[in-house]
Amino acid sequence: MPQTVASHFRSGGLPNGWQSQIGFFATELGVVVLATVMAFGLPRILGIVPVSLINVQNKEYWFGPAQLENTLFFFKVQFAWFGCALLAFLLFVNELVFRANLASPHRLNTTAFVAAMAVFLTFVVVWTVRLILHFSKTN
């Protein structure tokens, strides 16, 4: 990687933002760590925060004594899937940025980026609908 890394790209894939190599990798590491903590730490937090702070349908049922363990396990699994999808998307985008920086002239593969974004957003929509449907029932 060059010492100055193209880190932001405008439409058409041409770079319009730059960072030092150290700054770029520190930012990327921070984003990956934050995504990992959110995906795998948030379900643990849900088990200790007051139910009044949680906003799901039928929360009295889902966070009641009979369902609490199953609910927390469901959140753990769902957020793990979300975290894996988010990390896969971030790693794919990082690969595109690495390739753009190694090419001359620097250019991001916008077709691959848009396709990856579409796949990730489709996953997010399906994931969200599954959560809504799961918590809308009480049996």
N, C-alpha and C positions, 0 to 999 in steps of 0.2 A: 504494500500500500504506500502511496506517496505520503510525504510529510504533511502536506495540506490536502485534506480529504473533501471531495464534493459530498455534502451531507444533505442538501436540499435541492430538489429538482422541480422545475416548472413544467407546464404542459409541453408535450413534445420530448420530454426527457432530458432537456438541457439543464445543467447545474446553474443555480443562482444563489447558493449558500455554501459556505466553506467552513471547515473547522480544522484545528490541528489534529494530528493523528491521535494524540493522547486524549484530547477533548472528545473526539468522536467515539473512541472506544470506551471512555468513561461514561458518556451519555448512553451508549448502547448497553453497557453493563447495568447502569442504573435502571433503564427501562425494563430489561429482562428480570432483574431482581424485583422491581415493583410489581410486574405482572405475575411473577411466581408467588410473591407474598399475598397478593390479592386473591389469586386462584386457590392457593392451598392454605392460607391463613384465615381468610374470611369465614369459611365454614366453622372453624374452631371458635372464632369470635362470636358467632351466632349462638353458640352453646352457653356463653357466659353473660351476654348482654340482656337487659330486661326485655321481656316480650313486648312491652309497650313501645320499644324502639324499632321493632321489626314490622315491616309492612307487607304482609301477604294476606290473601283471602283466607277466611276461616282460621285465623291464627290461634284462636282459643282451642280449636280442635287439634290442629297440627302441632302446637306447642304444649298441649296438655300432657299429663303424665303418661297416658296410654300410647301416644304417638311420638313423643319427643325423641326417643332414640332413633326411630325410623326416619323422622323428619331430618334430623341432623346427619344421618347417613346419606339420605337423598341429596341434601345440599353438598355434602362432601364429594359425592360421585359427580354431581352436575357441575360443580365448580372445578373439579379436576378435569372434566372434559373441556370446559371453557378455557381453562388455563393451558391445556395441551394445544387446543386450536389456536389460541392467541400466540403462544410461543412458536408454534409452527409458522404462523403468518409472519411474526417478527423475524424469525430466522430466514424465511424465504426472502423477505424484503431486504434484510441485511446482505444476503447473497447477491441480490440484484444491485445493491449499492456497491458492494465489493467489485463486482464485474464491471460496473460503470466506471469505477475509479481506475481499473486496470486497462480499460480501453482507451484508445486515442482516436478521435476526441472523446471526452467523457460524455456518455449518454446513457440514461436509465432506460431499460426495456419497459416502456409504458404498457405495451400489450400484456406482458407477463404480470406487471403490477396490477393493472385493472382486473385481469382474470383472477388473481389471488385475492384482491379486495372483494370481488363479487362472490367468490367461494366463501370467504370469511363472513361477509355480511349475511349470506344465505344461512350459514351455520348459526349466526347470532339470532336471526329471526326464528329459525326452527327451535333453537334452544330456549328462547324466550317464550314461545308459544307452548312448549312442553311444560315449562314452569307454571305458566298461567293455568293450563289445563289440569296439571297435577293438583294445585292448591285450590282449584275451584270446586273440587269434589270433597266429600267428607266420609267416604267409605273405603 
